[in-house]
Amino acid sequence: MTIGHASRTKAVALTLLMAMGSLWCTGCASTQKRAEQKRLALMQSIAGADYRTLAQQALQAWIKQDREQAIELYERCLLVREDSAVCLNDLVLILYVTGQTQQAQQRVAEALEKHPKRVNSQVAAATLALLQDKLQEAEKYGRAAIHIDSNNAIAMVIMARVFYQQGRVEAARWVLENATQIAPDDGVAQLWMGHVLRRQDRNREALDAYQKAMQLRPDLWEAYESYGVLMLDRGEANKAIAAFEHVVGLRPEYANGYLHLAAALTSKNEHARAEEMENRALQLNPKLAAVYFNRGVRYRNGKFENMPDLKRWQASKEAFELFLTTAKDAQPPVTKQQQEQAKKYVAELNEQIKTEQQAQEAARQAEEEERRAAEQEAKQQDEQQENPDKDEQQPDQEGEQPNQNNAPQDEQAPQQQESQQPDAQQPQAEQESQQPDAQQPQGGEQTAD
């Protein structure tokens, strides 16, 4: 290639780059213009807006399952009040639970980089760490938030959740008592107060806390779930069913919600609906082994119309065996105690099934013998009806003997001598006349058998 040719080639390349750059700039200008228009529209929409109002509107959108609208409103809230702990924290939470994990992490990273000493940055970082089960990191950011603002209720609830998961239940309750005093209208604080009280077996107080949480935050499905479990334990099945129906309404993809609902329906012997809810739970989570355990208990202890005990016990045994088969890969995992209990139930059911099968076989044999005896008796009665004169003909044969007295004297003498013989032959007629009586009890004896 000559130098002149190379120069011409370079010139052409520069011309193409300039043309492409011009096109790209045109595209950039168009994109920038649209972004600017969107920003101006957004600024106009929030002009004079109160961040608290926007936060409340965002929460209502979240409750109505309008997640995109909730995210947009929280973004507006942060434009009005950049340091709002509520808006940033809830925005990170919604992004994470809706599967937008990277966006949630990015928002937290940006907040910590730009404003590391703001309480909302620390609170958002603590929330994200808690969602990721990083308890030590969550505690670090939570403590930092409280150090910046000792009255921040969101940070207190985060610390209480960390303590709860660490088993420091009393410390969690102490923190939540402070949080509920500072923010009595915080539904999440009431929810976790209920969890803590329940862990301490203070169930009456826990129910009150859950009810407060449901009133303050109708979207908190966890409050309805926990309330329903306690109601079911108290034997109030109708309230439990209503609570669990609310759970599956808020979270239709939550398999455990249908499992709880099936248990509540079982307590009212509504087995058809319970079976339907169990199947729905398995559709959502095929590894939910607890369904089989609950089904085994339902068939073992429940009352079923038009279902014999043997069939019920066999269904129960089959369910427990399925539970043991799926326990290894169960999600969530099942405890060893549950597995041992299932094995115990299977052993008991095997004995019950064996005993019942033996009893049914014995009853069948007895019924068969009774049927045969009845047939034999009926057969004998039919034979007697076919020969009704059999008993009367034998005395007539006896009566023919005296007619021999008309024979000559010399023929009668030997007969008289014979009549004076010992009674060895005399009972012959009597024996013959008694034969029908000897035959008659045969049917009776067979009937007795």
C-alpha positions in Angstrom: 0.0 0.0 0.0 1.4 3.4 -1.0 1.6 6.4 1.4 -0.9 8.3 -0.7 -3.4 5.4 -0.7 -3.0 5.1 3.1 -3.7 8.8 3.5 -6.8 8.6 1.4 -8.0 5.5 3.4 -7.4 7.4 6.7 -9.4 10.4 5.4 -12.3 8.1 4.4 -12.2 6.5 7.9 -12.3 9.9 9.6 -15.2 11.0 7.4 -17.1 7.8 8.4 -16.4 8.4 12.1 -17.5 12.0 11.9 -20.7 10.9 10.2 -21.3 8.2 12.8 -20.5 10.6 15.5 -23.0 13.1 14.0 -25.7 10.4 14.0 -24.8 9.3 17.5 -25.0 12.9 18.7 -28.3 13.2 17.1 -29.5 10.1 18.9 -27.9 11.4 22.2 -29.7 14.7 21.8 -33.0 12.9 21.2 -32.4 10.7 24.2 -31.3 13.6 26.4 -34.3 15.6 25.3 -36.7 12.8 26.3 -34.9 12.4 29.7 -35.0 16.1 30.3 -38.7 16.2 29.5 -39.4 13.3 31.8 -37.3 15.0 34.5 -39.2 18.3 34.1 -42.6 16.5 34.2 -41.5 14.7 37.3 -40.4 17.9 38.9 -43.7 19.6 38.0 -45.6 16.6 39.5 -43.8 17.0 42.8 -43.8 20.8 42.9 -45.2 21.7 46.3 -45.7 18.0 47.2 -45.1 16.8 50.7 -42.8 13.8 51.0 -45.0 12.3 53.7 -48.0 12.3 51.4 -45.9 10.7 48.6 -44.7 8.1 51.0 -48.2 7.3 52.0 -49.4 7.2 48.4 -46.6 4.8 47.6 -47.5 2.5 50.5 -51.1 2.4 49.4 -50.0 1.5 45.9 -47.9 -1.3 47.3 -50.8 -2.6 49.3 -52.9 -2.7 46.1 -50.1 -4.7 44.5 -49.3 -1.9 42.1 -45.6 -2.2 42.5 -44.5 0.0 39.5 -46.6 2.8 40.8 -45.2 2.3 44.3 -41.6 2.5 43.0 -42.3 5.6 41.0 -43.9 7.3 44.1 -41.0 6.5 46.3 -38.6 7.9 43.7 -40.7 11.1 43.7 -40.5 11.1 47.5 -36.7 11.0 47.4 -36.7 13.9 44.9 -38.7 16.0 47.4 -36.8 14.8 50.5 -33.5 13.1 49.6 -32.7 12.2 53.2 -36.1 10.4 53.8 -35.3 7.2 55.6 -38.8 5.8 55.0 -38.8 6.4 51.2 -35.3 5.0 50.6 -35.8 2.1 52.9 -39.1 1.1 51.4 -37.8 1.6 47.9 -34.9 -0.8 48.5 -37.3 -3.3 50.1 -39.7 -3.3 47.2 -36.9 -3.5 44.6 -35.4 -6.5 46.4 -38.6 -8.5 47.0 -39.7 -7.9 43.4 -36.5 -9.5 42.1 -34.7 -6.3 41.2 -31.8 -7.2 43.5 -29.1 -5.3 41.5 -31.2 -2.1 41.5 -31.6 -2.4 45.3 -27.9 -2.9 45.8 -27.1 0.0 43.5 -29.4 2.4 45.4 -27.8 1.4 48.7 -24.3 1.7 47.3 -25.0 5.2 45.9 -26.6 6.3 49.2 -23.6 5.2 51.2 -21.1 6.7 48.8 -22.8 10.1 48.6 -24.2 10.5 52.1 -22.5 8.0 54.4 -23.5 9.9 57.5 -27.2 10.2 56.8 -29.5 7.9 58.8 -31.5 6.9 55.7 -28.3 5.5 54.0 -27.5 3.4 57.1 -31.1 2.2 57.5 -31.3 1.2 53.8 -28.0 -0.7 54.1 -29.2 -2.5 57.3 -32.5 -3.5 55.6 -30.7 -4.9 52.5 -28.2 -6.8 54.8 -31.2 -8.2 56.7 -32.9 -9.4 53.6 -29.7 -11.1 52.6 -29.5 -12.8 56.0 -26.2 -11.0 56.8 -27.0 -10.4 60.5 -23.7 -9.0 61.5 -23.7 -6.5 58.7 -27.3 -5.6 59.5 -26.5 -5.0 63.1 -23.5 -2.8 62.2 -25.6 -0.5 60.0 -28.5 -0.6 62.4 -26.3 0.6 65.3 -24.8 3.3 63.1 -28.3 4.5 62.2 -29.3 4.7 65.9 -26.1 6.5 66.7 -27.0 9.2 64.2 -30.7 9.3 65.2 -31.5 7.6 68.5 -35.3 8.0 67.9 -35.3 6.3 64.5 -38.0 3.7 64.8 -37.1 1.9 61.5 -33.5 1.3 62.8 -34.9 0.1 66.1 -37.1 -2.5 64.4 -34.1 -3.7 62.3 -32.1 -4.1 65.5 -35.0 -6.0 67.1 -35.2 -8.4 64.1 -31.4 -9.0 64.4 -31.7 -9.8 68.1 -34.8 -12.0 67.5 -32.9 -14.1 64.9 -29.9 -14.3 67.3 -32.1 -15.7 70.0 -31.8 -12.5 72.2 -35.6 -12.3 72.6 -35.7 -10.1 75.7 -33.4 -7.6 74.1 -35.6 -7.6 71.0 -38.7 -6.9 73.2 -37.0 -4.0 75.0 -36.0 -2.4 71.7 -39.5 -2.8 70.3 -41.1 -1.3 73.3 -39.1 1.8 72.7 -39.9 1.7 69.0 -43.7 1.4 69.5 -43.6 4.3 72.0 -41.8 6.5 69.5 -43.9 5.4 66.5 -47.2 3.9 67.8 -48.6 3.8 64.2 -45.7 1.6 62.9 -47.4 -1.6 61.7 -44.1 -3.4 61.2 -43.0 -2.7 64.8 -46.3 -4.2 66.0 -45.8 -7.2 63.8 -42.4 -8.0 65.3 -43.7 -7.3 68.8 -46.2 -10.0 68.2 -43.5 -12.4 67.1 -41.4 -11.7 70.2 -44.4 -12.1 72.5 -45.3 -15.3 70.9 -41.8 -16.6 71.3 -42.2 -15.8 75.0 -45.5 -17.8 75.1 -47.4 -14.6 75.8 -50.0 -15.5 73.2 -52.8 -13.2 74.4 -50.6 -10.2 74.1 -49.2 -11.4 70.8 -52.7 -11.6 69.4 -53.3 -8.0 70.3 -50.1 -6.9 68.6 -50.9 -8.8 65.5 -54.4 -7.2 65.4 -52.8 -3.8 65.7 -50.4 -4.6 62.8 -53.3 -5.8 60.6 -55.2 -2.6 61.3 -52.2 -0.3 60.6 -50.9 -2.3 57.7 -53.5 -4.4 55.9 -50.7 -5.5 53.5 -48.7 -7.3 56.2 -49.6 -10.9 55.3 -47.2 -12.1 58.0 -49.5 -10.6 60.6 -52.6 -12.4 59.2 -50.6 -15.7 59.0 -49.4 -15.5 62.7 -52.8 -14.4 63.9 -54.4 -17.3 62.1 -52.0 -19.9 63.6 -52.8 -18.6 67.1 -56.5 -18.7 66.4 -56.3 -22.3 65.2 -54.4 -23.3 68.3 -57.2 -21.7 70.4 -59.8 -23.8 68.4 -61.3 -20.7 66.7 -61.3 -22.3 63.2 -63.5 -19.7 61.5 -61.2 -16.8 62.5 -58.2 -18.8 61.4 -59.8 -19.6 58.0 -60.6 -15.9 57.5 -57.0 -14.9 58.3 -55.4 -17.6 56.0 -57.7 -16.6 53.2 -56.4 -13.1 53.6 -52.9 -14.4 53.4 -53.4 -16.3 50.1 -55.2 -13.3 48.8 -52.2 -11.0 49.5 -49.7 -13.6 48.4 -51.3 -16.1 46.0 -47.8 -17.6 45.2 -47.2 -18.4 48.9 -47.5 -22.2 49.3 -47.5 -22.2 53.1 -50.5 -20.0 53.1 -52.5 -22.8 51.4 -51.0 -25.3 53.8 -52.3 -23.3 56.8 -55.7 -22.9 55.2 -55.9 -26.6 54.6 -55.2 -27.3 58.3 -57.9 -24.8 59.4 -60.4 -26.4 57.1 -59.5 -29.9 58.4 -60.4 -28.8 61.9 -63.9 -28.3 60.6 -63.9 -31.6 58.7 -64.1 -29.8 55.4 -61.9 -32.4 53.8 -62.7 -31.7 50.2 -61.6 -28.1 50.4 -58.6 -29.1 52.6 -57.5 -31.5 49.9 -57.8 -28.8 47.3 -55.7 -26.4 49.3 -53.0 -29.1 49.9 -52.8 -29.8 46.2 -52.5 -26.1 45.4 -49.6 -25.9 47.9 -47.8 -28.8 46.2 -48.3 -27.2 42.8 -46.6 -24.1 44.1 -43.9 -26.0 45.9 -43.5 -29.7 45.1 -40.9 -30.0 47.8 -43.2 -28.9 50.6 -43.1 -32.2 52.4 -45.2 -30.8 55.3 -48.3 -31.2 53.1 -47.9 -35.0 53.3 -47.5 -34.9 57.0 -50.6 -32.8 57.5 -52.5 -35.0 55.1 -51.5 -38.1 57.1 -52.7 -36.5 60.3 -55.9 -35.4 58.6 -56.8 -39.0 57.5 -55.6 -40.4 60.8 -57.7 -38.2 63.1 -60.4 -36.7 60.9 -64.0 -37.7 60.6 -65.0 -38.8 57.1 -68.5 -39.7 55.9 -68.9 -42.8 53.8 -65.2 -43.7 54.4 -64.5 -46.9 56.3 -61.8 -46.8 59.0 -59.6 -49.3 57.1 -59.6 -47.1 53.9 -58.9 -44.0 56.1 -56.0 -45.6 57.9 -54.5 -46.8 54.6 -54.7 -43.3 53.1 -53.0 -41.9 56.3 -50.2 -44.5 56.1 -49.6 -43.7 52.4 -49.4 -39.9 53.2 -46.9 -40.5 56.0 -44.8 -42.7 53.8 -44.7 -40.0 51.1 -43.6 -37.5 53.8 -40.7 -39.8 54.8 -39.8 -40.3 51.1 -39.7 -36.5 50.4 -38.2 -35.4 53.7 -34.6 -35.6 52.5 -35.0 -32.9 49.8 -37.8 -31.0 51.5 -38.0 -27.2 51.2 -38.3 -25.9 53.8 -36.4 -28.7 55.7 -38.3 -30.9 58.1 -37.0 -31.8 61.5 -35.8 -35.2 62.7 -38.6 -35.1 65.3 -41.2 -34.9 62.6 -39.6 -37.8 60.8 -39.5 -39.9 63.9 -43.2 -39.0 64.6 -44.1 -40.0 61.1 -42.3 -43.4 61.5 -44.2 -44.0 64.8 -47.5 -43.2 63.1 -46.7 -45.6 60.2 -46.0 -48.4 62.7 -49.2 -47.8 64.6 -51.2 -47.7 61.4 -49.7 -51.0 60.2 -51.0 -52.6 63.4 -54.4 -51.1 63.1 -54.7 -52.1 59.4 -53.6 -55.7 60.2 -56.0 -56.0 63.1 -58.9 -54.6 61.1 -58.1 -56.9 58.1 -58.0 -60.0 60.4 -61.3 -59.0 62.0 -62.9 -58.5 58.6 -61.7 -61.9 57.4 -63.0 -63.6 60.5 -66.4 -61.9 60.0 -66.4 -62.9 56.4 -65.7 -66.6 57.3 -68.4 -66.6 60.0 -70.9 -65.1 57.6 -70.0 -67.7 55.0 -70.5 -70.5 57.5 -73.8 -69.1 58.6 -74.9 -68.9 54.9 -74.0 -72.5 54.3 -75.9 -73.6 57.5 -78.9 -71.7 56.4 -78.8 -73.3 52.9 -78.5 -76.8 54.5 -81.5 -76.2 56.8 -83.6 -74.8 53.9 -82.7 -77.9 51.8 -83.8 -80.3 54.6 -87.1 -78.4 55.0 -87.7 -78.7 51.3 -87.1 -82.4 51.4 -89.6 -82.8 54.3 -92.2 -80.8 52.4 -91.8 -83.1 49.4 -92.5 -86.3 51.5 -95.2 -85.2 54.0 -96.6 -88.9 54.5 -93.3 -90.5 55.3 -94.0 -90.4 59.1 -97.6 -91.7 58.8 -96.8 -94.7 56.6 -94.8 -96.6 59.2 -97.6 -97.1 61.8 -99.8 -98.5 59.0 -97.2 -101.1 58.4 -97.4 -102.1 62.0 -101.2 -102.2 61.8 -101.0 -104.9 59.1 -99.6 -107.5 61.5 -102.8 -108.0 63.6 -104.6 -109.1 60.4 -102.6 -112.2 60.6 -104.9 -113.3 63.5 -107.3 -114.4 60.8 -105.0 -117.2 59.8 -105.6 -120.8 61.0 -104.9 -121.8 64.6 -101.9 -123.9 63.7 -100.3 -120.9 62.1 -101.1 -118.6 65.0 -99.4 -120.7 67.6 -95.9 -120.2 66.5 -96.7 -116.5 66.3 -97.8 -116.5 69.9 -94.7 -118.3 70.9 -92.7 -115.7 69.1 -94.6 -113.0 70.9 -93.6 -114.6 74.2 -90.0 -114.4 73.4 -87.8 -111.9 75.1 -88.4 -108.3 74.0 -85.3 -108.3 71.8 -87.4 -108.0 68.7 -90.4 -106.2 70.2 -89.0 -102.6 70.0 -88.6 -103.0 66.2 -91.9 -101.2 65.4 -91.2 -98.7 68.2 -87.7 -98.1 66.7 -89.2 -97.6 63.3 -91.8 -95.2 64.6 -89.1 -93.2 66.4 -86.9 -92.8 63.3 -88.5 -89.6 62.1 -87.9 -88.1 65.6 -84.2 -89.1 65.4 -83.8 -87.4 62.0 -85.6 -84.2 62.9 -82.9 -82.6 65.2 -80.3 -82.8 62.4 -81.4 -79.5 61.0 -81.5 -78.0 64.4 -78.0 -79.1 65.2 -76.7 -77.7 62.0 -78.5 -74.5 62.7 -76.8 -74.3 66.0 -73.5 -74.7 64.3 
